[in-house]
């Protein structure tokens, strides 16, 4: 979230006239973020978030609207987009695609406690349970099919040891997942880091920023969560946070035997996914705006920890 396209009060007030959301009281640009322009909008009736889409494939935006509508209808804590009086959510403002959302309560948890981990695991389990019936389809843009060609683009910037590490890992994933039975499929968040959640104390106020949303292996989503939420600064897994998330998740959607077998490899592959994507931003495809990219070293350390120590034992259902 950030402000790359400035807007005036009159523009936003006119935009709000399309919705049954009240009249503009105040408009505040949100400075943090990396890709899209975001404003907090206060009307005489409610608090809203206005997002203008600066980058990405705009033709994919209807998928995100449909996914958020679907999850909102199933009472997941997501910001279901506002639809205008004609039932349309996606509009244009300042020549950019625009969506209006309810502003969900809470703040990002910098150091999640066990209650917050349980709340997140429960919500993700509920989401994956219902998302298996979501009718939309968008292939995972950052799965193994992406890793295979993209890792070659960063090898020249790596040490010989890291080149070997990355090439060996991708080859191992290709062999493992190419021969493994299909994993349970459904709609994913695709980027469920701590800063894409909002908490009021221990209560999960919302899961936000679904712009990496897609359909694919449900286990991919869970591995991203564990690699962020349950990992210490040195890359090692924290047993208590790991088990809190997994137990709460499995109370909603127990992992299958196939998923349990694939779990250690999925943790490794999602760690390399972020190591690679961050390397690409640093060396190959810098952001369009003057922003500081995330440090790739964080996920290199996570990958090395998963290789050295392996995955933690998965709690049994109802254990």
C-alpha positions in Angstrom: 0.0 0.0 0.0 1.3 3.5 -0.9 0.4 6.6 -2.8 1.8 6.7 -6.3 -1.3 8.4 -7.9 -2.5 11.5 -5.9 -6.2 12.1 -5.6 -8.2 15.1 -4.5 -11.2 15.2 -2.2 -13.5 16.2 -5.1 -12.4 13.1 -7.2 -13.1 10.7 -4.3 -16.3 12.4 -3.4 -17.6 12.0 -6.9 -16.4 8.4 -7.0 -18.3 7.6 -3.7 -21.5 8.8 -5.3 -21.7 5.5 -7.2 -21.9 3.6 -3.9 -24.3 3.5 -1.0 -21.4 4.3 1.4 -22.1 7.8 2.6 -20.5 11.2 1.8 -16.8 11.9 2.1 -15.5 13.4 5.4 -11.8 12.9 5.1 -9.2 11.3 2.8 -5.7 10.1 4.0 -3.0 8.6 1.8 -1.3 5.5 3.1 2.5 5.8 2.7 3.6 2.2 3.4 3.6 -0.4 0.6 5.2 -1.5 -2.6 2.8 -1.7 -5.5 -0.6 0.0 -5.4 -1.9 3.4 -4.3 -4.0 3.3 -1.2 -6.1 5.8 0.7 -8.1 5.6 3.9 -11.5 7.1 3.2 -13.8 8.2 6.0 -17.5 8.9 5.2 -20.3 10.1 7.4 -21.2 6.4 7.7 -18.1 4.2 7.7 -14.4 3.7 7.3 -13.2 2.5 3.9 -10.0 1.7 2.0 -9.6 2.8 -1.6 -7.0 1.0 -3.8 -5.8 2.1 -7.2 -3.9 -0.7 -9.1 -0.6 0.6 -10.5 1.0 -2.6 -11.7 0.2 -6.2 -12.5 -2.2 -7.9 -14.9 -5.3 -5.8 -14.7 -7.3 -8.4 -16.6 -6.9 -10.7 -13.5 -8.6 -8.2 -11.1 -12.0 -9.8 -11.6 -10.6 -13.1 -10.2 -9.6 -11.3 -7.0 -13.0 -9.6 -6.7 -14.8 -13.0 -7.2 -12.5 -14.6 -4.6 -13.0 -11.9 -2.0 -16.8 -12.0 -2.6 -16.8 -15.7 -2.2 -14.8 -15.7 1.0 -16.8 -12.8 2.4 -20.0 -14.7 1.7 -18.6 -17.6 3.7 -17.9 -15.3 6.7 -14.2 -15.4 6.4 -12.5 -12.3 7.9 -11.6 -10.7 4.5 -12.4 -7.2 3.1 -15.2 -8.1 0.7 -15.2 -5.3 -1.9 -18.0 -2.8 -2.1 -20.3 -3.0 -5.1 -22.0 0.0 -6.5 -25.7 0.5 -6.9 -25.6 -1.5 -10.1 -23.7 -4.4 -8.5 -20.3 -3.5 -10.0 -17.2 -3.5 -7.8 -14.3 -2.8 -10.2 -14.2 0.8 -11.5 -11.7 3.2 -13.0 -10.4 6.3 -11.1 -7.6 8.6 -12.4 -7.3 6.1 -15.3 -6.4 3.3 -12.9 -8.5 0.3 -11.9 -10.0 1.0 -8.5 -11.7 -1.0 -5.7 -13.3 0.2 -2.5 -13.1 -2.0 0.6 -14.3 -1.8 4.2 -11.5 -0.9 6.5 -10.9 -3.8 8.8 -9.9 -3.3 12.4 -6.5 -4.0 13.9 -2.7 -3.8 13.4 -0.1 -6.1 11.9 1.5 -8.4 14.5 5.2 -8.0 14.5 5.9 -10.8 17.0 2.7 -13.0 17.0 1.8 -14.7 20.3 0.4 -18.2 20.5 -3.2 -17.0 20.6 -2.7 -15.0 17.4 -1.1 -18.0 15.8 -4.1 -20.2 16.7 -6.4 -17.6 15.3 -4.5 -17.4 12.1 -4.3 -21.2 11.8 -8.1 -21.5 12.4 -8.9 -18.9 9.8 -6.6 -20.4 7.2 -8.1 -23.9 7.8 -11.6 -22.5 7.4 -10.6 -20.6 4.3 -9.0 -23.7 2.7 -12.0 -25.8 3.6 -14.4 -23.6 1.7 -12.0 -22.5 -1.0 -11.9 -26.1 -2.4 -15.4 -25.3 -3.8 -14.5 -21.9 -5.2 -15.3 -22.0 -9.0 -12.7 -19.5 -10.2 -9.3 -20.4 -11.5 -6.0 -18.6 -11.7 -2.8 -20.7 -11.9 -0.3 -20.2 -9.1 2.1 -17.6 -10.5 5.0 -18.6 -8.2 4.9 -22.4 -8.1 7.4 -24.9 -9.5 6.5 -24.0 -13.1 7.7 -20.5 -12.3 10.8 -21.6 -10.4 12.1 -23.7 -13.3 12.8 -20.9 -15.8 13.2 -17.9 -13.4 16.0 -19.2 -11.2 18.4 -19.1 -14.2 18.0 -15.3 -14.3 19.7 -14.8 -10.9 22.5 -17.4 -11.0 25.1 -15.0 -12.4 24.6 -12.8 -9.3 25.2 -15.7 -6.8 28.3 -17.2 -5.4 29.3 -20.6 -6.8 28.0 -22.3 -3.6 24.6 -20.5 -3.9 24.4 -21.3 -7.6 24.8 -25.0 -6.8 22.4 -24.8 -3.9 19.6 -23.2 -6.0 20.1 -25.4 -9.0 20.2 -28.6 -6.9 17.1 -27.6 -5.0 15.0 -26.8 -8.1 16.1 -30.2 -9.6 15.1 -32.0 -6.4 11.6 -30.2 -6.4 11.1 -31.1 -10.0 11.8 -34.8 -9.3 9.7 -34.9 -6.1 6.6 -33.0 -7.2 6.7 -34.4 -10.7 6.3 -37.9 -9.4 4.1 -37.2 -6.3 0.3 -37.7 -6.3 -1.7 -34.6 -6.7 -2.1 -32.5 -3.6 -5.5 -31.1 -2.4 -6.4 -28.0 -4.5 -8.3 -24.8 -3.8 -8.0 -21.0 -3.7 -5.0 -19.6 -2.0 -4.0 -16.3 -0.4 -0.5 -16.8 -1.9 1.3 -14.3 0.4 0.0 -14.7 3.9 2.8 -13.0 5.8 2.1 -11.3 9.2 1.8 -7.9 7.5 -1.1 -9.2 5.5 -3.2 -9.7 8.7 -4.8 -7.3 11.2 -5.2 -8.1 14.9 -7.0 -6.4 17.7 -5.2 -8.0 20.6 -5.6 -11.7 20.1 -8.6 -11.4 17.8 -8.0 -11.7 14.0 -9.6 -8.6 12.5 -8.8 -9.4 8.9 -6.7 -11.1 6.2 -5.9 -8.5 3.5 -4.0 -8.1 0.2 -5.1 -11.0 -1.9 -3.3 -9.8 -5.0 -1.2 -13.0 -5.0 -4.4 -15.0 -4.8 -4.6 -18.0 -7.1 -5.7 -21.6 -7.2 -3.3 -24.5 -6.5 -1.9 -26.7 -3.7 -3.4 -25.7 -0.4 -0.2 -26.9 1.3 1.7 -24.1 -0.5 -0.3 -21.5 1.4 0.3 -23.3 4.8 4.1 -23.6 4.1 4.3 -19.8 3.4 2.6 -19.1 6.7 4.8 -21.4 8.7 8.0 -20.0 7.1 7.0 -16.5 8.2 4.9 -16.9 11.4 6.8 -19.7 13.0 10.4 -18.9 12.1 13.1 -17.3 14.3 15.5 -14.7 13.1 18.2 -17.4 12.4 15.7 -19.3 10.2 15.0 -22.0 12.8 11.4 -23.0 13.4 9.7 -22.1 16.7 8.0 -25.3 18.0 5.3 -23.6 20.0 4.1 -21.2 17.2 4.4 -24.0 14.6 2.3 -26.4 16.6 -0.3 -23.7 17.5 -0.9 -22.9 13.8 -0.9 -26.5 12.6 -3.2 -27.8 15.3 -5.7 -25.0 14.8 -5.5 -25.5 11.0 -6.1 -29.2 11.2 -9.1 -28.8 13.5 -10.7 -27.3 10.4 -9.0 -29.2 7.6 -6.8 -32.2 8.5 -3.8 -32.7 6.3 -3.9 -35.8 4.1 -1.2 -38.5 4.0 0.0 -37.1 0.7 0.3 -33.6 2.2 2.2 -34.9 5.2 4.7 -36.7 3.0 5.2 -33.5 0.9 5.4 -31.1 3.8 9.2 -31.0 4.3 9.8 -30.4 0.6 7.0 -27.8 0.4 8.7 -25.8 3.2 11.9 -25.8 1.3 10.3 -24.9 -2.0 8.4 -21.9 -0.6 11.5 -20.7 1.1 13.4 -20.8 -2.2 10.4 -19.1 -3.9 10.9 -16.0 -1.7 14.6 -16.1 -1.9 14.3 -16.1 -5.7 11.6 -13.5 -6.0 13.6 -11.1 -3.8 16.8 -11.7 -5.7 14.9 -10.9 -8.9 13.7 -7.6 -7.5 17.2 -6.7 -6.4 19.1 -7.7 -9.5 16.8 -8.2 -12.4 13.5 -6.4 -12.2 13.6 -3.6 -9.7 10.3 -2.0 -8.5 8.8 0.7 -10.7 8.8 3.1 -7.7 11.7 4.2 -5.5 11.2 1.6 -2.8 13.6 -0.5 -0.7 13.4 -4.2 -1.7 13.1 -6.9 0.9 16.4 -8.7 1.8 16.8 -12.0 0.0 19.2 -13.2 2.7 16.3 -13.8 5.1 14.9 -16.6 3.0 18.2 -18.1 2.0 18.8 -18.5 5.8 15.3 -20.1 6.1 16.1 -22.5 3.3 19.4 -23.5 4.8 17.8 -24.1 8.2 15.2 -26.4 6.6 18.0 -28.3 4.9 20.0 -28.6 8.0 17.3 -29.3 10.5 14.4 -30.6 8.4 10.7 -30.0 9.2 9.3 -30.3 12.7 7.0 -33.2 13.3 3.4 -32.4 12.3 1.0 -32.6 15.2 -1.6 -35.4 14.8 -5.3 -34.4 14.4 -6.8 -33.9 17.9 -3.4 -34.7 19.5 
